[in-house]
């Protein structure tokens, strides 16, 4: 029976000839083998747990569609006064302008978050204004 384990640490070089390795070389190979396993696992874990910019707030195309939806929502809302409709339309117009200016240079995470917050705010105002049944005391907000 073989009790010598030196055959386990036999390294096949590029040319194909085998050679016996000393203890330091064996340690380097063991460390390299561990890294070859650990590095891809770490990358996979990072890819699973990180959130891309497009998912953090939303992506540019999704925000553009939401802005267009706001515009249609204002047009279809029946509970809005002319003043409320004009104010909301001007906010949507400013949002479209801001979107275009950000889109020229490419979106940053901060810009996407800012656009997303503003879209959410305008959407909430549309819902709120449509429900208030022309209570003009609420127009001063």
C-alpha positions in Angstrom: 0.0 0.0 0.0 1.1 3.5 -0.7 1.7 5.7 2.3 3.6 8.4 0.5 1.2 11.2 -0.7 3.8 13.0 -2.8 2.1 11.7 -5.9 -1.0 13.9 -5.1 1.1 17.1 -5.4 2.6 16.2 -8.8 2.2 19.2 -11.1 1.8 18.8 -14.8 3.5 21.7 -16.5 2.5 23.3 -19.7 4.8 21.0 -21.7 3.4 17.9 -20.1 6.2 16.6 -18.0 5.6 16.0 -14.4 7.8 17.1 -11.6 7.9 16.7 -7.8 7.1 19.8 -5.9 8.6 21.0 -2.6 6.4 22.0 0.4 6.3 25.7 -0.5 5.1 24.9 -4.0 2.4 22.6 -2.6 1.2 25.5 -0.4 1.1 27.9 -3.4 -0.9 25.4 -5.4 -3.3 24.8 -2.6 -3.8 28.5 -2.1 -4.3 29.0 -5.9 -6.9 26.2 -6.0 -8.8 27.8 -3.1 -8.7 31.1 -4.9 -10.0 29.5 -8.1 -13.0 28.3 -6.2 -13.5 31.3 -3.9 -13.3 34.1 -6.5 -16.1 32.9 -8.7 -18.3 32.2 -5.6 -17.6 35.7 -4.4 -18.5 37.2 -7.8 -21.7 35.2 -7.9 -22.7 36.3 -4.5 -22.0 40.0 -5.3 -24.0 39.7 -8.5 -27.0 38.3 -6.5 -27.0 40.8 -3.7 -26.3 44.1 -5.6 -29.0 46.1 -7.1 -28.3 47.7 -10.4 -29.1 51.4 -10.9 -32.0 50.5 -13.2 -33.7 48.6 -10.3 -32.7 51.0 -7.6 -35.1 53.7 -8.7 -36.2 52.7 -12.1 -34.7 52.7 -15.5 -34.9 55.6 -17.9 -37.4 54.0 -20.2 -39.7 53.1 -17.4 -39.6 56.6 -16.0 -40.3 58.0 -19.4 -43.4 55.8 -19.7 -44.5 56.9 -16.2 -44.2 60.5 -17.2 -46.3 59.9 -20.3 -48.8 58.0 -18.2 -49.1 61.0 -15.9 -49.9 63.2 -18.8 -52.7 60.9 -20.0 -53.9 60.5 -16.4 -54.3 64.3 -16.1 -56.3 64.4 -19.4 -58.6 61.7 -18.2 -59.2 62.9 -14.7 -62.7 64.4 -14.4 -62.4 65.7 -10.8 -59.8 68.4 -11.7 -60.5 72.1 -12.0 -58.9 74.1 -14.8 -56.4 75.6 -12.3 -55.5 72.2 -10.9 -55.1 70.7 -14.4 -52.9 73.6 -15.5 -50.7 73.3 -12.5 -50.3 69.5 -12.9 -49.7 69.9 -16.6 -46.9 72.4 -15.9 -45.3 70.0 -13.4 -45.4 67.2 -16.0 -43.9 69.5 -18.6 -41.1 70.4 -16.2 -40.6 66.7 -15.5 -40.4 66.0 -19.3 -37.8 68.8 -19.7 -35.8 67.5 -16.7 -35.9 64.0 -18.2 -34.6 65.2 -21.5 -31.8 67.1 -19.9 -30.7 64.1 -17.8 -31.1 61.7 -20.8 -28.6 63.8 -22.9 -25.7 62.9 -20.7 -26.9 59.5 -19.5 -28.7 58.9 -16.2 -26.9 58.7 -12.9 -28.5 56.9 -9.9 -29.2 60.3 -8.3 -30.9 61.6 -11.3 -33.1 58.4 -11.6 -34.0 58.7 -8.0 -34.9 62.3 -8.3 -37.1 61.7 -11.4 -38.7 58.8 -9.6 -39.5 60.9 -6.5 -41.0 63.7 -8.6 -43.1 61.2 -10.7 -44.4 59.7 -7.4 -45.2 63.2 -6.1 -47.1 64.3 -9.2 -49.0 61.0 -9.2 -50.0 61.6 -5.6 -51.1 65.1 -6.4 -53.2 64.0 -9.3 -55.0 61.4 -7.0 -55.4 63.9 -4.2 -56.7 66.7 -6.5 -59.1 64.4 -8.3 -60.6 63.4 -4.9 -61.0 66.8 -3.3 -64.1 67.7 -5.5 -63.0 71.2 -6.4 -62.3 72.3 -2.8 -60.5 75.5 -3.7 -59.1 75.9 -0.3 -56.7 73.1 -1.1 -55.5 74.8 -4.3 -53.1 77.0 -2.3 -50.7 74.1 -1.6 
